[in-house]
């Protein structure tokens, strides 16, 4: 069983994109246009910068965390990037 990761990419327009994958390097290449298959949202918004990623375990955990992070404000996402906020606390909040 593969380990899933959650990642955040920063665009040249200073927006943040969140996604999940089992291979962060491959997925970033796809988003950057080096390989086929990147997200349509990121087209034309390069250069892109992978600013954060974290192994989160199962696919189920990854999808829950992706949803929760996408609900956060940009400020809160930047707190994740800087290490001030743990993504795992988002799972704990969801189960309370």
N, C-alpha and C positions, 0 to 999 in steps of 0.2 A: 504494500500500500504506500502510495506517494505522500510525502509531506507537502502540505499546501502553505502558500505564503500570501500575505496581504502586502500590497505595495502602493506607494504614492508617487506620482510623477508630476513635476512642475513644468508648465509650458512657458514659452517666451512671453506670453500674455499674462503671466503670473497667476494662472489658474491652476488648481490642483485636481488631478484625476486619480481615482482610486480603483484598484482592480485586484483580482486573485489569480493565482497560477501555481503550477507545480515546478515551474522553471522561470525564475525572475529574469535571468539574463536573456533567454530566448524571447520571452514576452516583450521585454524592453526593445530588443532588436526589431520585433514585428511592429511595435508602435512607432519606432523611429524611422521606419521605411526601409531598413536594411533587409528585412525579410517580409514576405507577404503575410497579411492577416492582422494588422493592427486595428485598433478601434477607430471607427469613423470620426468620433468626436475629436481625436487628436490630429486628423489630417490638416495640414497647413498651419499647425500651431507650434512647429519646431523652431529652433532646436529644443529638444526635451531633456529634462534632467531627472534621473531617478533619485529622489531625495530621501526615501525611506522604504525599508521593507523588513518584514518580520515573519518568521515561520510561525504558523498558528495551529498546526496539527491537521485535523481532518478537513475534508471538503465542507462538511456541515458547519464547522467552526468558522472556516474562511468565509462562507457565504453570509452567515449571521453577522460577522464582524464587518464585512464589506458594506452590508446594508446599514449597519449602525454608523459607520464612519461617514457614509454618504449623507447621513442625516445631520452631521455636525456642521458647525459654522467653519469658515475658513480659519478663524483664530484658533478654534479647538483642534483642527487638523494640524496646524502649525505647532501646537503644543505636543502632538504625537510625534511629529518630525523632530522636535527639539528634545524629546524624552521627558517632558514635563507631565505627560498624560499617557497612561498605559492603555493599549487597546484591549487588554484582557479585562480591565475594569468595565468596559462596555458590555461584556458578556454578563458580568456580575450584576450590573444595573438592569439588564434585560430580564434576569431571572428573579428579581426582587418583586 
